[in-house]
Amino acid sequence: MKILQMYSWRSWLSGLVISSALVLSGCADDGSDGAVGPAGPAAPTSIVKSAVPEKAFSTITSAIVTTNGEVSIEFTVKDADGNGYVGLQSGEFRVIAAQLNPGDAGGDSTYWHRVAYERFRGRTSDVFGTFTDNGDGSYRYTSQTNLKNVTGYNADATHRVGVQLDGDLRPSNATFDFVPSGKLASVERKIVSESACNNCHGQLRIHGGRIATNFCVLCHNPDLNPSDFDPQKPLASAEPSADFKVMVHKIHRGAGLPSVDAGGTYEIGGHDYSEVVLPQDIRNCGICHQESNTATPQASNWRTQPTMEACASCHDNLDFTLPANDVSGNGHPAGPQSDNSGCVDCHGDGAADATEGFHSAVMARKEALRDSFVVQPIAVRVDQVNGDIEVDVSMTLEGATVTALHDGNPANETSAGGKLGKYKYGEENGALAVNWEKASGAGFELNHVEIGLNDCRPNGADFTCASTATGPGLFTGVSDADTLTVTTVDSLLCFNEKDGNVMDCNQAPSDSVRIATIEVTPVVHSYMGDGSDAAAGYDKIGADINACENCHGDKHYHHGATALLQCKTCHNATRSSSSRTIGDLKRHVHRLHSTLDKDALDSPDDDFDDHFPNNIDNCSACHSEGQFDLPLQKNRRPSVARNGVGTTEVYVSPTAVVCGSCHIRTRLGYIDVNYAGYINPASDTDSRTAGIQSPDPIDDAQLGVINHMILNGAVFGGSDAAAATGKEACSVCHAIGRASAVDAVHTLISVSGGSDQ
């Protein structure tokens, strides 16, 4: 069986590496400070400089090209309350101007051409213009550069001027588009907004102070040579392109680039992006190119104006000079192309090989199929004496009733069974996940209870799924007042990416067939212990799935899950894990996303890469308001952990589980206060996590964190759940509104100071 697996579990983990290191040297300061040059004009003595605000916001209110060819702009700087910032100095901002090239008959897309770059840092290489502080937070700057002397200057072309605040005032960028002649702009270029980037990155911030995509492209365009940043010099063939559309595509594809897959690397600006994996399908172009955003009227360019440069940024093995049948396999399927003039004929909207058809259209087909396979719980029966349950379900595939998945031998599948994907970590053809919660509402009582759909026996037109197929007695202790939750996991469906039709998973690939799998929408049903419908379902989820979708836009998670409740049926406080010692979701996800993120640990070790595209301490990236206060709002139970000595299980108090996910490098289950250094020498050393979650001796900094937790009631190595319950006093200092509140000591990013312009 040959199935295109879009992402494996390990790839998904690697996907957390997404472009955390977008730190390029594109238009950054390009060397150490040289000799001090002439000072800029001093502010009038009557102006009293404002106190530096926590956040500064710049706005360009007008721009013209004077009769002498200088760019003259008016701009304001204000704080978060709208008060003007007075006393801006020459070293606290820089100005960039660019002219928009409208493309040509050869099919080239529009692009920015930088015509002026004036910095004010007191160096001999800096260019100064005329700067006026109006004393009320408004300013005027007139460039020294004469645009009329710049080769190719066109007064009727669209121009963009950008201002970047520097020093203590950054990050803040402002841009302003205008036509020097005063005519209406006939061409503009606004393709990707920072708001789209910030869905994943929180606040995209490059080179210290660049946060707006409209500002980035003033430098990162086809003229930029990464070796010397000279906008007038052709791109050196030995250097990778720093053109925005090329660079950003390649960074985000990273490990999936054909050149990297063939053993190469992708490096630019001194950084290696060869391990970056987007945490969703790379073909989901709409996640960045948001055509519904009025701030990006050219967002559709990716599909309406394809070019060799854009396409080869992801498909970087293509050589447009080679014939289609070249032995290297890297020839362009339609033969050699000398320019972009023919691209739209084959790949434009409505064309036979339209770009959209191979990218976003595939995503739309996947989304349309999520409800094609439905496992609907009908009834549940609990044997409260023996601890066994039976769940009756109906199954439908594309609206038709499924009466059998196999002929009695799971290896001999029916037509319906043959269309269900086989998740490599789960049950063949999917499973029911069943769990229960006591009337006290503490949380799920079991972990990893799955009844394979292949084990469900036909019952007329429906199926009866019994827990005895997994193991008898798992539900001992269920009472009439308790709640049972039934949902599906591991449920995948095979489909043809070419046309969006459900197909047999073993269908041979061809020019018209490309088999992949899609995670289906789960159906969740809650019952009381007596079998009646529950008035309310399980509500111990402490994160927001919609926030997850900001990065994981194609709903691809572990075990074919598309909802956090599916995850929680296994990853709850009762689950220990040999490789991570704790399998509780409140630890599991924090740990996976942080990968001991240096944003959280302030690690001086460069080997600890920041694998999360946002700041890991930005709780708002995943949690809604009220989900991250202390004491814990949802999952408040101590978590089971492995202590590394055989299979011995211990308990860790709940807040220590969450906070220790990022702030304690070693495995929490290995911490034992009965030993010097808090580590039992007999703890197992697992080479898979050596150096990241290893039980090596704890350094002084980590020891201080653990001691602080213990002194305030944290429990490590508890003998049972009761021993690790109700002792933590963390909320005294860290509850919202207290002296060291979680919202105060973490970076809760509210994106501003660089809105779409």
Secondary structure, DSSP 8 states (H G I E B T S, - for coil): ---B-S--HHHHHHGGGTTTT----TTS--SS--SB--------TT-------SSEEEEEEEEEE-TTS-EEEEEEEEETTS-B-----GGGEEEEEEEEE---TT----EEEEEEEE--SSBTT----EEEE-SSSEEEEE-SS-GGGSTT--TTS-EEEEEEE-GGG-S-EEEEEE-TTS---S-------HHHHHHHHSS--BTTTB--HHHHTTTSSTT--TTT--TTS---TTS----HHHHHHHHHHGGGSHHHHTT---EETTEE-TT---SS-TT-GGGTS-TT-TT-TTTTHHHHS--HHHHHHHSTT-BTTS-TT-TTS-B-TT---SSSTTHHHHHSTTSTT-HHHHTHHHHHHHHHHTTSEEEEEEEEEEETTTTEEEEEEEEEETTEE---SBSSSTTSB-TTGGGEE--TTS-TT-EEEEEEE-TT---BS-S--EEEGGG-EEETTEEEEEGGGT-TTTTTT--TTSEEEEEEES-EEEEETTT--B--TT---BTTB-EEEEE-----EEEETTSSB-SS------S-HHHHHHH-TT---GGG--SHHHHHHHSSTT---TTTS---HHHHHHHHHHSS-HHHH----TTS---SSS-TT-GGGT--TTSS-SS-SS--S-EEEE-SSTT-EEEE-HHHHHHHHHH--S-GGGB-TTSGGGB-TTS---GGGTTTT------HHHHHHHHHHHHTT--SSBSSTGGGSS---THHHHSTTSTT-HHHHS------SS---
